[in-house]
């Protein structure tokens, strides 16, 4: 993503966007950036794990990170 209209995301531009498909149920998909993965190095089919980030008291958001 090179131009986001979402204000808080603009500081991180450009960033990648990935479709995460669960092995347990391929019908379930998530859209996510892959923090820590350079734009040119997004691996198709890589294993990822979920990481929860606290954005406020009692508020968590999920991020996905490449592990293999």
C-alpha positions as MATLAB code, in Angstrom:
seq = 'XXXXXXXXXXXXXXXXXXXXXXXXXXXXXXXXXXXXXXXXXXXXXXXXXXXXXXXXXXXXXXXXXXXX';
ca = [
       0.000    0.000    0.000;
       1.564    3.239   -1.124;
      -1.301    5.636   -0.381;
      -3.679    4.851    2.461;
      -6.587    7.099    3.352;
      -6.450    5.788    6.931;
      -4.595    8.464    8.886;
      -2.772    6.260   11.438;
      -1.453    4.013    8.643;
       0.048    6.819    6.594;
       3.212    7.019    8.703;
       4.017    3.378    7.844;
       3.629    3.747    4.060;
       4.537    1.950    1.955;
       3.574   -1.359    3.585;
       2.556   -4.778    2.332;
      -0.890   -6.339    2.504;
      -1.257  -10.109    2.672;
      -4.160  -12.544    2.609;
      -3.757  -15.005    5.476;
      -5.563  -18.313    4.991;
      -6.011  -20.662    7.936;
      -4.852  -24.248    7.406;
      -7.637  -25.487    9.696;
     -10.313  -23.839    7.545;
      -9.202  -22.361    4.196;
     -12.547  -20.540    3.941;
     -11.383  -18.241    6.764;
      -9.120  -15.471    5.497;
      -7.613  -12.379    7.113;
      -6.139   -9.271    5.508;
      -3.036   -8.041    7.266;
       0.255   -6.311    6.816;
       3.318   -8.383    7.646;
       5.274   -6.188   10.079;
       9.011   -6.693    9.792;
       8.847   -8.157    6.284;
      10.296   -5.874    3.575;
       7.965   -5.074    0.678;
      10.132   -6.904   -1.854;
      10.459  -10.014    0.313;
       6.862  -11.062    1.031;
       6.965  -14.868    0.749;
       3.965  -16.490   -0.917;
       2.822  -19.554    1.026;
       4.973  -18.846    4.098;
       3.974  -19.965    7.570;
       2.821  -17.109    9.782;
       1.791  -16.763   13.411;
      -0.571  -14.331   15.059;
       0.750  -11.658   17.394;
      -1.609   -9.471   19.431;
      -0.708   -5.809   19.959;
      -2.321   -3.740   22.702;
      -3.575   -0.463   21.250;
      -5.438    0.712   24.335;
      -6.536   -0.524   27.713;
      -8.158   -3.899   27.065;
      -8.007   -3.382   23.278;
      -6.004   -5.775   21.152;
      -5.464   -5.989   17.417;
      -3.950   -8.937   15.598;
      -0.897   -8.808   13.381;
       0.676  -11.692   11.495;
       4.413  -12.387   11.370;
       6.332  -14.656    9.021;
       7.962  -17.545   10.917;
       9.246  -19.756    8.093;
];
